[in-house]
Amino acid sequence: MSARIAVLADLGQDVYHAGDEAMGHAAADELHSRGLQVLLLSRNLAQTERLFGFPAAATLPFPWPPAEREARLQRIRGHLSGASELPAGDPALALIGELSKCDGVLIAGGGNLNSRYGWLLYERAAVVAVARALGKPVVISGQTLGPQLTAADAVVLAEMLEAADLSSMREPVSTQLARSLGATPVAGLDDASFLSAENLPDNLPDNLPDNLAENLPEHGYVAVTVSPFSGASVDFSERIASQLDALHGQTGLPAVFIPHMGIGAEHGWDRESHTRIAEAMSTPSRQLPVLTARQTATVTAGAALVLTSRYHPAVFALSAGVPVLGLAVDTYSGVRLAGAMGNWGLADFVLPLPALEDGLLGPALTETWQRRTEISSHLAAARPSREASARLWWDAAAAVFAAQSSAGSDLPPASRSAADLPPAQRFHAGGPWLASAEKAATGFYAGSRLAGQAGVEEDRLRSYLERQGRELEALQTEHQRLLSSKTVRSALSLHRGCAKLLHR
């Protein structure tokens, strides 16, 4: 019987996230194609089993406040070391039971190994700690690290990476950070870089809401994905809208808004920001509902050009040879977008948020469109080496599990070594807007990095102060309870009576 591998990605969240789900799909696909069984760790087992077709088990969500998640991880580690015991019914015990029946653990790709999303970092650290305590091999795939990390979280991350048998990072900045923490990762790609589409007629989803497929523009479209955190002001939406109108004048193509996050098909998150932009436009546009990860990848890859402030639209488009212009709204998105684009030689085509105010979005979109044939040819030339690197990575990941599994003979031959992604030839932007964008990026990213670090440090301090406040309040409540008890009242009355006698 083939080895059984538990895969942890951000699956089954209350708010569906196409990119997170896409990385889970890709990891499961790659392991399954190499003869491995897959168990998905999820927050919504029924949804995950329905969408993936693999069995699922409950993951171990962590509390959001830093003080609480740090204490939670300490309790789990104490149980694993035998220094203490978790209470009966603790969800961690169920996870330990599930992982004991597996032959290894894969932490699928993502951008959550940081203090900004520290509860996800600690969830992964706990799963790795359980796996190692059980003697199971661990592979960590396609990660972004940081950029914001408190000292405590950096230690947790370093220990997690050290415990892994094999790890890969999806952009150079993360690779450098991992190596500074003492790890030896492979420089690679995002897990979902070559996510397979569903078998869809005419390359379009066949299970979309009624007549949506018919309403997708017949002669092409510009795909747009903008997160609600990309800009808080109405001016942001208006600036995007005006440039999409201008682009329509050059292309004749409508904008199709493709949300990546939402609750149900029609509600929340990206659709809200998309609605604001669409209402400010004077040219045709279409709004899609929240689609599944594979559908989202398929529709994004079918565009003539992609404009995005999110990460995975770029990932889906680049491997399909579609020109992309990224809009980075802070250091975190800058690291990820520049990394994804840079892996294909297109890092020039990522604008920092101030570029919007400086009027650079229009010229950048114009160059991206006018040079679309060159860009597509460049991407097509880069694809074989990217595919080979990804294939070698997944072969190496499967080999790690085969090496420590009694079912290794069922697996295809594979080398346990994985090579770094070869550098892509740079595709240079030629417009004068680039120099202005690079100048704006320097100060913007530096300020964003400092603000982000200050934010996570303040969040940690506040959580400890709040915990101490709750502990003090509990002590005060207990003190008042004792003072009000019959025993203490009697003792105090006796004490006062004795004091009077002594002073006569």
Disulfide bonds with the S-S distance in Angstrom:
none
